[in-house]
Amino acid sequence: MARVVVLLGGLSPERPVSLSSGAGCAAALRRLGHEVIEIDPQTPNWIEQLKDANADAAFNALHGEWGEDGRTQGVLDYLKIPYTHSGVLASALAMDKDKSKAVFAQAGLPLAAGKLMDRHEAAHEHPIALPYVVKPNAQGSSVGVFIVREGANRPPEQLLDPDWTFGEEVLVEEFIDGKELTVAVMHERGALTVTEILPAGEWYDFDAKYAEGGSRHEVPANIPQDVADQLMRAAEAAHHALGCRGVTRSDFRYDPKRNKVALLEVNTQPGMTPTSLVPEQAAYLGMSYDDLVAWILEDASWPR
């Protein structure tokens, strides 16, 4: 059995989610018989801890900025430690929504119309026709995301908050009414299935993603088979267009009235919490949480 470092927590606004993902993965790895060392990069000397651990592999359970955007992957590359999930370039591209959209467009994938803007500019007046979505260009877990509905007098005033911590660039995109759908991809196995997410509230925000009872998941999604096939092939294409490894999760919007599909983003280190979507899809196909964690670890390598 292996000596495995689990990286969890970190510095991003998604820290609570990462702590939950990391705890679940660490527990599974221990059940699988591995020796596990948990390291939180919020600690200033975490790189020294990583060196001293003399680990066979690092299981990266970090989410968001500093953990999912290529920076931690660069540290692991420098230290020549085999690690899970995607490498530096794929992680950095996926985390930058505008740049990943450019890659997706070149690959011919379906996208929502939009543009990158400074948050102050986006708060001045409506930048595109209503309804639209404003989201930080380099965050995950729906933090700092706003839907501007028909009839809104002005853009979200929160964009001008002096305590705003989600970066100066925001992506403004057309809002596609309809279904919230997601597809997990395992690198060599391919797409798993399609899940429809039915939030308890108005939309799939942070609480809907992670709070108990925040959303209901329909697996597989109740959509036409040809649409499901389109989404699964698009998720695989997005995974490979970015150069991803391990497990990813691609999020989509689908408007059945217009038969319109739009790829929103690829998550290179999807959640592994009790309410997370990837373990749920794996379970639907007969793969337990521990089996999924084992597969992710077995896929670890250096370089990525």
MIDOSE-1310 file (N, C-alpha, C; in nm, 2 decimals, decimal comma, always signed):
residues 304
marv	+0,08/-0,12/+0,00/+0,00/+0,00/+0,00/+0,09/+0,13/+0,00; +0,03/+0,24/-0,04/+0,11/+0,36/-0,06/+0,10/+0,46/+0,06; +0,20/+0,54/+0,06/+0,20/+0,66/+0,15/+0,15/+0,78/+0,08; +0,03/+0,83/+0,11/-0,04/+0,93/+0,03/-0,06/+1,06/+0,11
vvll	-0,02/+1,17/+0,05/-0,06/+1,30/+0,11/-0,19/+1,34/+0,05; -0,28/+1,38/+0,13/-0,41/+1,44/+0,09/-0,40/+1,59/+0,11; -0,41/+1,67/+0,00/-0,41/+1,81/+0,01/-0,55/+1,86/+0,02; -0,58/+1,94/+0,13/-0,72/+1,98/+0,15/-0,72/+2,11/+0,22
ggls	-0,84/+2,18/+0,21/-0,85/+2,31/+0,27/-0,81/+2,42/+0,18; -0,69/+2,48/+0,20/-0,63/+2,58/+0,11/-0,68/+2,72/+0,14; -0,66/+2,80/+0,04/-0,67/+2,95/+0,06/-0,79/+3,01/-0,02; -0,87/+2,93/-0,09/-0,97/+2,99/-0,18/-1,10/+3,00/-0,10
perp	-1,20/+3,08/-0,15/-1,33/+3,08/-0,09/-1,40/+2,94/-0,08; -1,35/+2,85/-0,16/-1,41/+2,71/-0,16/-1,34/+2,62/-0,05; -1,27/+2,68/+0,04/-1,20/+2,61/+0,15/-1,29/+2,51/+0,22; -1,41/+2,55/+0,27/-1,50/+2,46/+0,34/-1,54/+2,33/+0,26
vsls	-1,56/+2,35/+0,13/-1,59/+2,24/+0,04/-1,47/+2,15/+0,03; -1,35/+2,20/+0,01/-1,23/+2,12/+0,01/-1,20/+2,04/+0,13; -1,23/+2,10/+0,25/-1,21/+2,03/+0,37/-1,30/+1,91/+0,38; -1,42/+1,93/+0,33/-1,52/+1,81/+0,33/-1,47/+1,71/+0,23
sgag	-1,44/+1,75/+0,10/-1,39/+1,66/+0,00/-1,27/+1,58/+0,05; -1,17/+1,66/+0,11/-1,05/+1,59/+0,15/-1,07/+1,50/+0,27; -1,16/+1,53/+0,36/-1,18/+1,44/+0,47/-1,24/+1,31/+0,42; -1,34/+1,32/+0,32/-1,40/+1,20/+0,26/-1,30/+1,11/+0,19
caaa	-1,21/+1,18/+0,11/-1,11/+1,10/+0,04/-1,00/+1,04/+0,13; -0,96/+1,11/+0,23/-0,87/+1,06/+0,33/-0,92/+0,94/+0,40; -1,05/+0,95/+0,44/-1,11/+0,83/+0,51/-1,12/+0,71/+0,41; -1,15/+0,73/+0,29/-1,16/+0,62/+0,19/-1,02/+0,56/+0,17
lrrl	-0,92/+0,65/+0,16/-0,78/+0,59/+0,14/-0,74/+0,51/+0,26; -0,77/+0,55/+0,38/-0,74/+0,47/+0,49/-0,81/+0,34/+0,49; -0,94/+0,34/+0,45/-1,02/+0,22/+0,44/-0,95/+0,12/+0,34; -0,89/+0,18/+0,24/-0,83/+0,10/+0,13/-0,69/+0,05/+0,18
ghev	-0,65/+0,09/+0,30/-0,52/+0,04/+0,35/-0,40/+0,13/+0,33; -0,42/+0,25/+0,28/-0,31/+0,34/+0,26/-0,27/+0,41/+0,38; -0,15/+0,45/+0,39/-0,10/+0,55/+0,50/-0,13/+0,69/+0,45; -0,20/+0,77/+0,52/-0,25/+0,90/+0,48/-0,20/+1,01/+0,57
ieid	-0,15/+1,11/+0,51/-0,10/+1,23/+0,57/-0,18/+1,35/+0,52; -0,25/+1,42/+0,60/-0,33/+1,53/+0,55/-0,25/+1,66/+0,57; -0,24/+1,74/+0,46/-0,17/+1,87/+0,47/-0,26/+1,98/+0,41; -0,28/+2,08/+0,49/-0,36/+2,20/+0,45/-0,27/+2,31/+0,41
pqtp	-0,27/+2,35/+0,28/-0,18/+2,46/+0,23/-0,21/+2,59/+0,29; -0,31/+2,61/+0,37/-0,32/+2,73/+0,45/-0,21/+2,75/+0,54; -0,14/+2,64/+0,58/-0,03/+2,65/+0,67/+0,09/+2,70/+0,59; +0,16/+2,80/+0,64/+0,28/+2,86/+0,57/+0,39/+2,77/+0,53
nwie	+0,41/+2,66/+0,61/+0,52/+2,57/+0,58/+0,47/+2,44/+0,51; +0,36/+2,45/+0,44/+0,30/+2,33/+0,38/+0,40/+2,27/+0,28; +0,48/+2,34/+0,21/+0,57/+2,28/+0,11/+0,68/+2,20/+0,18; +0,72/+2,25/+0,30/+0,82/+2,17/+0,38/+0,76/+2,05/+0,43
qlkd	+0,63/+2,06/+0,47/+0,56/+1,94/+0,52/+0,55/+1,83/+0,40; +0,52/+1,89/+0,28/+0,51/+1,80/+0,17/+0,64/+1,73/+0,14; +0,75/+1,80/+0,14/+0,88/+1,74/+0,12/+0,91/+1,63/+0,23; +0,88/+1,67/+0,35/+0,92/+1,58/+0,47/+0,83/+1,45/+0,47
anad	+0,71/+1,46/+0,40/+0,62/+1,35/+0,40/+0,67/+1,23/+0,33; +0,76/+1,25/+0,23/+0,82/+1,14/+0,15/+0,71/+1,05/+0,10; +0,61/+1,11/+0,03/+0,49/+1,04/-0,01/+0,51/+0,97/-0,14; +0,44/+0,87/-0,17/+0,44/+0,80/-0,30/+0,35/+0,88/-0,40
aafn	+0,25/+0,95/-0,34/+0,16/+1,03/-0,43/+0,09/+1,13/-0,35; +0,04/+1,23/-0,42/-0,04/+1,34/-0,36/-0,18/+1,33/-0,42; -0,28/+1,32/-0,33/-0,42/+1,32/-0,37/-0,47/+1,47/-0,35; -0,48/+1,54/-0,46/-0,52/+1,68/-0,45/-0,67/+1,69/-0,44
alhg	-0,71/+1,73/-0,32/-0,86/+1,75/-0,29/-0,89/+1,90/-0,27; -0,80/+1,99/-0,33/-0,82/+2,13/-0,32/-0,92/+2,18/-0,42; -0,99/+2,28/-0,39/-1,08/+2,34/-0,49/-1,05/+2,49/-0,51; -1,07/+2,54/-0,63/-1,06/+2,69/-0,65/-0,92/+2,74/-0,66
ewge	-0,91/+2,87/-0,64/-0,78/+2,94/-0,66/-0,68/+2,88/-0,57; -0,56/+2,88/-0,62/-0,43/+2,83/-0,55/-0,43/+2,67/-0,55; -0,54/+2,60/-0,56/-0,53/+2,46/-0,55/-0,57/+2,39/-0,68; -0,66/+2,46/-0,76/-0,71/+2,40/-0,88/-0,67/+2,47/-1,01
dgrt	-0,59/+2,57/-0,99/-0,56/+2,66/-1,11/-0,42/+2,64/-1,16; -0,35/+2,54/-1,12/-0,21/+2,51/-1,18/-0,10/+2,55/-1,08; -0,13/+2,63/-0,98/-0,02/+2,67/-0,89/+0,03/+2,55/-0,80; -0,06/+2,48/-0,74/-0,02/+2,37/-0,66/+0,03/+2,26/-0,75
qgvl	-0,02/+2,24/-0,86/+0,03/+2,14/-0,96/+0,17/+2,17/-1,00; +0,21/+2,30/-1,01/+0,34/+2,34/-1,04/+0,44/+2,30/-0,92; +0,39/+2,32/-0,80/+0,48/+2,27/-0,68/+0,50/+2,12/-0,69; +0,39/+2,05/-0,71/+0,41/+1,90/-0,72/+0,50/+1,86/-0,83
dylk	+0,49/+1,93/-0,95/+0,58/+1,90/-1,06/+0,72/+1,92/-1,02; +0,75/+2,04/-0,96/+0,88/+2,07/-0,92/+0,94/+1,97/-0,82; +0,86/+1,92/-0,73/+0,90/+1,82/-0,63/+0,90/+1,68/-0,69; +0,85/+1,66/-0,81/+0,85/+1,53/-0,87/+0,77/+1,43/-0,79
ipyt	+0,65/+1,48/-0,74/+0,56/+1,39/-0,67/+0,45/+1,36/-0,76; +0,42/+1,23/-0,78/+0,30/+1,19/-0,86/+0,18/+1,25/-0,80; +0,08/+1,30/-0,88/-0,04/+1,36/-0,82/-0,16/+1,33/-0,91; -0,28/+1,35/-0,85/-0,40/+1,32/-0,91/-0,46/+1,44/-0,99
hsgv	-0,55/+1,41/-1,07/-0,63/+1,51/-1,15/-0,54/+1,57/-1,26; -0,57/+1,69/-1,30/-0,50/+1,75/-1,42/-0,37/+1,82/-1,38; -0,29/+1,84/-1,49/-0,16/+1,90/-1,47/-0,17/+2,05/-1,47; -0,06/+2,12/-1,49/-0,05/+2,27/-1,47/-0,13/+2,33/-1,58
lasa	-0,11/+2,30/-1,71/-0,17/+2,38/-1,82/-0,32/+2,36/-1,82; -0,37/+2,23/-1,81/-0,51/+2,20/-1,81/-0,58/+2,27/-1,70; -0,52/+2,26/-1,58/-0,58/+2,32/-1,46/-0,59/+2,48/-1,48; -0,49/+2,54/-1,52/-0,49/+2,68/-1,54/-0,59/+2,73/-1,65
lamd	-0,60/+2,65/-1,76/-0,70/+2,69/-1,86/-0,84/+2,67/-1,81; -0,87/+2,56/-1,74/-1,00/+2,53/-1,70/-1,05/+2,64/-1,60; -0,96/+2,68/-1,51/-0,99/+2,78/-1,41/-1,02/+2,92/-1,46; -0,96/+2,95/-1,58/-0,99/+3,08/-1,64/-1,10/+3,06/-1,74
kdks	-1,22/+3,10/-1,71/-1,34/+3,07/-1,79/-1,33/+3,13/-1,93; -1,28/+3,25/-1,94/-1,27/+3,31/-2,07/-1,17/+3,23/-2,16; -1,06/+3,19/-2,11/-0,96/+3,12/-2,19/-1,01/+2,98/-2,22; -1,07/+2,92/-2,13/-1,13/+2,78/-2,16/-1,23/+2,79/-2,27
kavf	-1,31/+2,90/-2,26/-1,42/+2,92/-2,37/-1,35/+2,93/-2,51; -1,24/+2,99/-2,51/-1,17/+3,01/-2,64/-1,12/+2,87/-2,69; -1,08/+2,78/-2,60/-1,04/+2,65/-2,64/-1,16/+2,57/-2,68; -1,27/+2,58/-2,61/-1,40/+2,51/-2,64/-1,45/+2,56/-2,78
aqag	-1,44/+2,69/-2,80/-1,49/+2,74/-2,93/-1,41/+2,68/-3,05; -1,28/+2,67/-3,03/-1,20/+2,61/-3,13/-1,23/+2,47/-3,16; -1,27/+2,40/-3,05/-1,31/+2,26/-3,06/-1,45/+2,24/-3,11; -1,52/+2,35/-3,14/-1,66/+2,35/-3,19/-1,77/+2,31/-3,10
lpla	-1,74/+2,33/-2,97/-1,84/+2,30/-2,87/-1,94/+2,41/-2,85; -2,06/+2,37/-2,81/-2,17/+2,47/-2,79/-2,15/+2,56/-2,67; -2,16/+2,69/-2,69/-2,13/+2,79/-2,58/-2,24/+2,89/-2,57; -2,25/+2,96/-2,45/-2,33/+3,08/-2,44/-2,26/+3,20/-2,48
agkl	-2,33/+3,29/-2,55/-2,26/+3,41/-2,59/-2,23/+3,50/-2,47; -2,11/+3,57/-2,48/-2,07/+3,65/-2,36/-1,94/+3,72/-2,39; -1,89/+3,79/-2,29/-1,77/+3,86/-2,30/-1,71/+3,88/-2,16; -1,57/+3,90/-2,16/-1,50/+3,93/-2,04/-1,49/+4,08/-2,01
mdrh	-1,51/+4,12/-1,89/-1,52/+4,26/-1,85/-1,45/+4,28/-1,72; -1,41/+4,41/-1,70/-1,38/+4,45/-1,56/-1,51/+4,46/-1,48; -1,50/+4,42/-1,35/-1,62/+4,42/-1,27/-1,68/+4,56/-1,26; -1,60/+4,67/-1,25/-1,65/+4,80/-1,23/-1,73/+4,84/-1,36
eaah	-1,67/+4,80/-1,48/-1,74/+4,83/-1,60/-1,87/+4,76/-1,61; -1,87/+4,63/-1,57/-2,00/+4,55/-1,57/-2,10/+4,61/-1,48; -2,06/+4,68/-1,38/-2,16/+4,73/-1,28/-2,21/+4,87/-1,32; -2,16/+4,93/-1,43/-2,20/+5,06/-1,47/-2,33/+5,07/-1,53
ehpi	-2,35/+4,98/-1,63/-2,48/+4,96/-1,69/-2,49/+4,82/-1,75; -2,61/+4,78/-1,79/-2,63/+4,65/-1,84/-2,54/+4,62/-1,96; -2,44/+4,53/-1,95/-2,35/+4,51/-2,06/-2,40/+4,44/-2,18; -2,50/+4,35/-2,16/-2,56/+4,28/-2,27/-2,71/+4,28/-2,24
alpy	-2,79/+4,22/-2,34/-2,94/+4,22/-2,32/-2,97/+4,13/-2,20; -3,08/+4,17/-2,13/-3,13/+4,09/-2,03/-3,21/+3,97/-2,09; -3,21/+3,85/-2,01/-3,14/+3,82/-1,89/-3,00/+3,78/-1,92; -2,91/+3,80/-1,81/-2,77/+3,75/-1,83/-2,71/+3,71/-1,70
vvkp	-2,60/+3,65/-1,70/-2,53/+3,60/-1,58/-2,39/+3,67/-1,57; -2,36/+3,71/-1,45/-2,23/+3,76/-1,42/-2,15/+3,67/-1,33; -2,03/+3,63/-1,36/-1,96/+3,53/-1,28/-1,81/+3,57/-1,28; -1,74/+3,55/-1,16/-1,60/+3,58/-1,16/-1,53/+3,49/-1,26
naqg	-1,43/+3,54/-1,33/-1,36/+3,47/-1,43/-1,28/+3,35/-1,38; -1,24/+3,35/-1,25/-1,15/+3,25/-1,20/-1,19/+3,20/-1,06; -1,32/+3,16/-1,05/-1,36/+3,10/-0,92/-1,45/+2,99/-0,96; -1,48/+2,91/-0,86/-1,57/+2,79/-0,88/-1,68/+2,79/-0,77
ssvg	-1,76/+2,68/-0,77/-1,86/+2,66/-0,67/-1,97/+2,77/-0,67; -1,98/+2,84/-0,78/-2,08/+2,95/-0,79/-2,06/+3,06/-0,70; -1,94/+3,08/-0,64/-1,92/+3,20/-0,56/-1,91/+3,33/-0,64; -1,98/+3,43/-0,60/-1,98/+3,56/-0,67/-2,06/+3,56/-0,80
vfiv	-2,15/+3,47/-0,82/-2,23/+3,46/-0,94/-2,37/+3,52/-0,92; -2,41/+3,60/-1,02/-2,54/+3,67/-1,01/-2,61/+3,65/-1,14; -2,74/+3,62/-1,13/-2,83/+3,61/-1,25/-2,91/+3,75/-1,25; -2,90/+3,82/-1,36/-2,97/+3,95/-1,38/-3,09/+3,92/-1,46
rega	-3,21/+3,92/-1,41/-3,33/+3,88/-1,47/-3,40/+4,00/-1,55; -3,49/+3,96/-1,63/-3,57/+4,06/-1,71/-3,63/+4,16/-1,61; -3,63/+4,28/-1,65/-3,69/+4,39/-1,56/-3,59/+4,45/-1,46; -3,47/+4,39/-1,45/-3,38/+4,45/-1,35/-3,34/+4,59/-1,39
nrpp	-3,34/+4,68/-1,30/-3,30/+4,82/-1,33/-3,16/+4,84/-1,36; -3,07/+4,77/-1,29/-2,93/+4,79/-1,30/-2,85/+4,66/-1,27; -2,72/+4,66/-1,31/-2,64/+4,54/-1,28/-2,63/+4,52/-1,12; -2,58/+4,40/-1,08/-2,56/+4,38/-0,94/-2,47/+4,48/-0,87
eqll	-2,52/+4,54/-0,77/-2,44/+4,64/-0,69/-2,32/+4,58/-0,62; -2,33/+4,45/-0,59/-2,22/+4,38/-0,52/-2,09/+4,38/-0,60; -2,10/+4,40/-0,73/-1,98/+4,41/-0,81/-1,89/+4,53/-0,77; -1,95/+4,63/-0,70/-1,88/+4,75/-0,66/-1,84/+4,74/-0,51
dpdw	-1,87/+4,63/-0,45/-1,83/+4,61/-0,31/-1,68/+4,62/-0,28; -1,64/+4,71/-0,20/-1,49/+4,73/-0,17/-1,43/+4,60/-0,11; -1,51/+4,52/-0,05/-1,46/+4,39/+0,00/-1,47/+4,27/-0,09; -1,50/+4,30/-0,22/-1,51/+4,20/-0,32/-1,37/+4,13/-0,33
tfge	-1,37/+3,99/-0,33/-1,25/+3,91/-0,32/-1,24/+3,81/-0,44; -1,32/+3,83/-0,54/-1,33/+3,73/-0,64/-1,26/+3,76/-0,77; -1,17/+3,86/-0,77/-1,10/+3,90/-0,89/-1,16/+4,01/-0,96; -1,08/+4,09/-1,04/-1,13/+4,21/-1,11/-1,20/+4,18/-1,24
evlv	-1,18/+4,06/-1,29/-1,24/+4,02/-1,42/-1,37/+3,94/-1,40; -1,47/+3,97/-1,47/-1,60/+3,89/-1,47/-1,64/+3,85/-1,61; -1,70/+3,74/-1,62/-1,75/+3,69/-1,74/-1,90/+3,72/-1,74; -1,95/+3,79/-1,85/-2,09/+3,82/-1,86/-2,14/+3,74/-1,98
eefi	-2,24/+3,65/-1,95/-2,30/+3,56/-2,05/-2,45/+3,57/-2,06; -2,50/+3,54/-2,17/-2,65/+3,53/-2,18/-2,70/+3,42/-2,09; -2,81/+3,44/-2,03/-2,87/+3,34/-1,94/-2,96/+3,25/-2,02; -2,93/+3,12/-2,01/-3,00/+3,02/-2,09/-3,10/+2,95/-1,99
dgke	-3,23/+2,98/-2,01/-3,33/+2,92/-1,93/-3,34/+2,77/-1,95; -3,39/+2,70/-1,85/-3,41/+2,56/-1,87/-3,34/+2,47/-1,76; -3,27/+2,37/-1,81/-3,22/+2,27/-1,71/-3,07/+2,29/-1,68; -3,04/+2,26/-1,56/-2,90/+2,26/-1,51/-2,85/+2,11/-1,52
ltva	-2,75/+2,08/-1,60/-2,71/+1,94/-1,63/-2,56/+1,93/-1,61; -2,51/+1,81/-1,57/-2,37/+1,80/-1,55/-2,33/+1,65/-1,59; -2,21/+1,64/-1,64/-2,15/+1,51/-1,69/-2,01/+1,49/-1,63; -1,99/+1,38/-1,56/-1,86/+1,34/-1,52/-1,79/+1,26/-1,62
vmhe	-1,65/+1,29/-1,63/-1,57/+1,21/-1,73/-1,45/+1,15/-1,65; -1,43/+1,02/-1,67/-1,31/+0,96/-1,62/-1,22/+0,94/-1,74; -1,09/+0,98/-1,73/-1,01/+1,00/-1,84/-1,01/+0,89/-1,95; -0,99/+0,77/-1,91/-0,99/+0,66/-2,01/-1,12/+0,60/-2,03
rgal	-1,20/+0,60/-1,93/-1,34/+0,54/-1,93/-1,43/+0,62/-2,01; -1,42/+0,75/-2,00/-1,51/+0,84/-2,08/-1,62/+0,90/-1,99; -1,73/+0,95/-2,05/-1,84/+1,01/-1,98/-1,92/+0,90/-1,90; -1,97/+0,94/-1,78/-2,04/+0,84/-1,70/-2,19/+0,85/-1,73
tvte	-2,25/+0,96/-1,70/-2,40/+0,98/-1,73/-2,43/+1,13/-1,72; -2,56/+1,16/-1,74/-2,60/+1,30/-1,72/-2,69/+1,31/-1,60; -2,66/+1,41/-1,52/-2,74/+1,44/-1,40/-2,81/+1,57/-1,42; -2,94/+1,58/-1,39/-3,01/+1,71/-1,38/-3,01/+1,75/-1,24
ilpa	-2,98/+1,88/-1,21/-2,97/+1,94/-1,08/-3,09/+2,02/-1,06; -3,17/+1,99/-0,96/-3,29/+2,07/-0,93/-3,28/+2,14/-0,80; -3,23/+2,26/-0,80/-3,21/+2,34/-0,67/-3,34/+2,36/-0,60; -3,33/+2,36/-0,46/-3,45/+2,39/-0,38/-3,48/+2,54/-0,39
gewy	-3,38/+2,63/-0,41/-3,40/+2,77/-0,43/-3,42/+2,81/-0,57; -3,39/+2,94/-0,60/-3,41/+3,00/-0,73/-3,31/+2,94/-0,83; -3,19/+2,91/-0,79/-3,09/+2,86/-0,88/-2,98/+2,79/-0,81; -2,89/+2,73/-0,88/-2,79/+2,64/-0,82/-2,67/+2,72/-0,77
dfda	-2,69/+2,78/-0,66/-2,58/+2,86/-0,60/-2,50/+2,78/-0,50; -2,41/+2,84/-0,42/-2,32/+2,77/-0,33/-2,40/+2,68/-0,23; -2,50/+2,74/-0,17/-2,58/+2,66/-0,07/-2,65/+2,54/-0,14; -2,71/+2,57/-0,26/-2,77/+2,46/-0,33/-2,68/+2,34/-0,36
kyae	-2,55/+2,38/-0,38/-2,45/+2,28/-0,41/-2,41/+2,19/-0,29; -2,40/+2,26/-0,17/-2,33/+2,19/-0,06/-2,41/+2,18/+0,06; -2,52/+2,26/+0,08/-2,60/+2,24/+0,20/-2,69/+2,12/+0,19; -2,72/+2,06/+0,30/-2,80/+1,94/+0,30/-2,94/+1,98/+0,26
ggsr	-3,00/+1,92/+0,16/-3,13/+1,96/+0,11/-3,13/+2,07/+0,01; -3,01/+2,12/-0,02/-3,00/+2,24/-0,11/-3,05/+2,21/-0,25; -3,04/+2,09/-0,29/-3,08/+2,05/-0,43/-3,11/+1,91/-0,44; -3,18/+1,87/-0,54/-3,22/+1,73/-0,57/-3,15/+1,70/-0,70
hevp	-3,10/+1,58/-0,71/-3,03/+1,53/-0,83/-3,11/+1,42/-0,90; -3,13/+1,43/-1,03/-3,20/+1,32/-1,10/-3,10/+1,25/-1,19; -3,07/+1,12/-1,16/-2,97/+1,05/-1,23/-3,03/+0,92/-1,28; -3,04/+0,90/-1,41/-2,99/+0,99/-1,52/-3,10/+1,10/-1,54
anip	-3,06/+1,21/-1,60/-3,15/+1,32/-1,63/-3,26/+1,28/-1,72; -3,38/+1,33/-1,70/-3,50/+1,30/-1,78/-3,50/+1,39/-1,91; -3,41/+1,36/-2,00/-3,40/+1,44/-2,12/-3,39/+1,34/-2,24; -3,42/+1,39/-2,36/-3,41/+1,30/-2,48/-3,28/+1,23/-2,49
qdva	-3,27/+1,11/-2,54/-3,15/+1,04/-2,54/-3,05/+1,10/-2,64; -3,10/+1,17/-2,74/-3,00/+1,23/-2,83/-2,93/+1,35/-2,77; -3,01/+1,42/-2,68/-2,95/+1,53/-2,61/-2,85/+1,48/-2,50; -2,88/+1,37/-2,43/-2,79/+1,31/-2,34/-2,66/+1,27/-2,41
dqlm	-2,68/+1,20/-2,53/-2,56/+1,16/-2,60/-2,47/+1,28/-2,64; -2,54/+1,39/-2,68/-2,47/+1,51/-2,72/-2,39/+1,57/-2,60; -2,45/+1,57/-2,49/-2,38/+1,62/-2,37/-2,26/+1,54/-2,33; -2,28/+1,41/-2,33/-2,17/+1,32/-2,29/-2,05/+1,33/-2,39
raae	-2,08/+1,34/-2,52/-1,97/+1,36/-2,62/-1,90/+1,49/-2,60; -1,98/+1,60/-2,57/-1,93/+1,73/-2,55/-1,84/+1,73/-2,43; -1,88/+1,67/-2,32/-1,80/+1,66/-2,20/-1,67/+1,59/-2,22; -1,67/+1,48/-2,30/-1,54/+1,42/-2,33/-1,45/+1,50/-2,42
aahh	-1,52/+1,57/-2,52/-1,44/+1,66/-2,60/-1,38/+1,78/-2,53; -1,45/+1,83/-2,43/-1,40/+1,94/-2,35/-1,29/+1,90/-2,26; -1,30/+1,78/-2,20/-1,20/+1,72/-2,12/-1,07/+1,71/-2,19; -1,07/+1,66/-2,31/-0,95/+1,63/-2,39/-0,90/+1,76/-2,46
algc	-0,99/+1,85/-2,49/-0,95/+1,98/-2,56/-0,86/+2,06/-2,46; -0,89/+2,05/-2,33/-0,81/+2,12/-2,23/-0,68/+2,04/-2,19; -0,68/+1,91/-2,22/-0,57/+1,83/-2,18/-0,58/+1,78/-2,04; -0,71/+1,76/-2,00/-0,73/+1,71/-1,86/-0,69/+1,57/-1,84
rgvt	-0,68/+1,53/-1,71/-0,65/+1,40/-1,67/-0,74/+1,36/-1,55; -0,74/+1,24/-1,51/-0,82/+1,20/-1,39/-0,97/+1,22/-1,42; -1,04/+1,27/-1,32/-1,18/+1,29/-1,33/-1,21/+1,44/-1,34; -1,30/+1,47/-1,44/-1,35/+1,61/-1,45/-1,50/+1,60/-1,45
rsdf	-1,56/+1,72/-1,43/-1,71/+1,73/-1,44/-1,74/+1,86/-1,53; -1,82/+1,84/-1,63/-1,86/+1,95/-1,72/-2,00/+1,99/-1,69; -2,02/+2,12/-1,68/-2,16/+2,17/-1,65/-2,22/+2,23/-1,77; -2,35/+2,21/-1,79/-2,42/+2,26/-1,90/-2,55/+2,33/-1,87
rydp	-2,60/+2,41/-1,95/-2,74/+2,45/-1,95/-2,81/+2,40/-2,08; -2,94/+2,36/-2,06/-3,01/+2,31/-2,17/-3,15/+2,37/-2,17; -3,19/+2,44/-2,28/-3,32/+2,50/-2,30/-3,40/+2,41/-2,39; -3,49/+2,32/-2,34/-3,57/+2,23/-2,43/-3,66/+2,30/-2,52
krnk	-3,70/+2,43/-2,49/-3,79/+2,50/-2,58/-3,72/+2,54/-2,71; -3,59/+2,58/-2,69/-3,51/+2,62/-2,81/-3,42/+2,51/-2,86; -3,42/+2,39/-2,78/-3,33/+2,28/-2,81/-3,19/+2,34/-2,82; -3,15/+2,42/-2,72/-3,02/+2,48/-2,71/-2,94/+2,43/-2,60
vall	-2,82/+2,39/-2,62/-2,72/+2,34/-2,52/-2,61/+2,43/-2,51; -2,56/+2,46/-2,39/-2,44/+2,54/-2,38/-2,35/+2,48/-2,27; -2,23/+2,46/-2,30/-2,12/+2,42/-2,21/-2,08/+2,54/-2,13; -2,09/+2,53/-1,99/-2,05/+2,64/-1,91/-1,91/+2,64/-1,86
evnt	-1,86/+2,52/-1,81/-1,73/+2,51/-1,76/-1,69/+2,37/-1,74; -1,56/+2,34/-1,72/-1,51/+2,21/-1,68/-1,44/+2,23/-1,55; -1,48/+2,14/-1,45/-1,42/+2,14/-1,32/-1,32/+2,03/-1,32; -1,19/+2,07/-1,30/-1,08/+1,97/-1,30/-1,07/+1,90/-1,17
qpgm	-1,12/+1,95/-1,06/-1,12/+1,87/-0,94/-1,25/+1,88/-0,87; -1,35/+1,81/-0,93/-1,49/+1,81/-0,88/-1,50/+1,77/-0,74; -1,60/+1,82/-0,67/-1,63/+1,79/-0,53/-1,64/+1,64/-0,50; -1,59/+1,60/-0,38/-1,61/+1,46/-0,34/-1,67/+1,46/-0,20
tpts	-1,76/+1,56/-0,18/-1,84/+1,57/-0,05/-1,95/+1,47/-0,05; -2,03/+1,46/+0,06/-2,14/+1,37/+0,06/-2,25/+1,41/-0,04; -2,26/+1,53/-0,08/-2,36/+1,57/-0,17/-2,31/+1,59/-0,32; -2,19/+1,55/-0,34/-2,12/+1,58/-0,47/-2,17/+1,49/-0,58
lvpe	-2,16/+1,54/-0,70/-2,22/+1,49/-0,82/-2,14/+1,37/-0,88; -2,01/+1,38/-0,88/-1,93/+1,27/-0,94/-1,94/+1,14/-0,87; -1,93/+1,14/-0,73/-1,95/+1,01/-0,66/-2,09/+0,95/-0,69; -2,19/+1,04/-0,70/-2,33/+1,00/-0,73/-2,34/+0,93/-0,86
qaay	-2,28/+0,99/-0,97/-2,28/+0,93/-1,10/-2,20/+0,80/-1,10; -2,09/+0,79/-1,03/-2,02/+0,67/-1,02/-2,10/+0,56/-0,96; -2,17/+0,59/-0,85/-2,25/+0,50/-0,78/-2,37/+0,45/-0,87; -2,42/+0,53/-0,95/-2,53/+0,49/-1,04/-2,48/+0,38/-1,14
lgms	-2,35/+0,39/-1,17/-2,29/+0,29/-1,26/-2,23/+0,17/-1,19; -2,25/+0,17/-1,05/-2,20/+0,05/-0,98/-2,06/+0,07/-0,91; -2,01/+0,19/-0,92/-1,88/+0,22/-0,86/-1,89/+0,28/-0,72; -1,84/+0,22/-0,62/-1,86/+0,28/-0,48/-1,77/+0,40/-0,47
yddl	-1,79/+0,48/-0,36/-1,70/+0,60/-0,33/-1,56/+0,55/-0,32; -1,54/+0,44/-0,25/-1,40/+0,40/-0,23/-1,34/+0,35/-0,36; -1,42/+0,29/-0,44/-1,37/+0,24/-0,57/-1,33/+0,36/-0,66; -1,40/+0,47/-0,65/-1,37/+0,59/-0,73/-1,25/+0,66/-0,67
vawi	-1,23/+0,66/-0,54/-1,11/+0,72/-0,48/-0,99/+0,64/-0,52; -1,01/+0,50/-0,52/-0,90/+0,41/-0,56/-0,86/+0,44/-0,71; -0,95/+0,46/-0,79/-0,92/+0,48/-0,94/-0,85/+0,61/-0,95; -0,89/+0,72/-0,88/-0,83/+0,85/-0,89/-0,68/+0,84/-0,85
leda	-0,66/+0,76/-0,74/-0,52/+0,75/-0,69/-0,44/+0,67/-0,79; -0,49/+0,56/-0,84/-0,42/+0,48/-0,94/-0,38/+0,55/-1,06; -0,46/+0,65/-1,09/-0,43/+0,74/-1,21/-0,32/+0,84/-1,19; -0,29/+0,86/-1,06/-0,19/+0,96/-1,03/-0,05/+0,93/-1,10
swpr	+0,02/+1,04/-1,14/+0,14/+1,02/-1,21/+0,22/+1,15/-1,21; +0,35/+1,14/-1,24/+0,44/+1,25/-1,26/+0,53/+1,22/-1,38; +0,54/+1,32/-1,48/+0,47/+1,45/-1,48/+0,33/+1,42/-1,54; +0,24/+1,53/-1,52/+0,11/+1,52/-1,57/+0,09/+1,59/-1,70
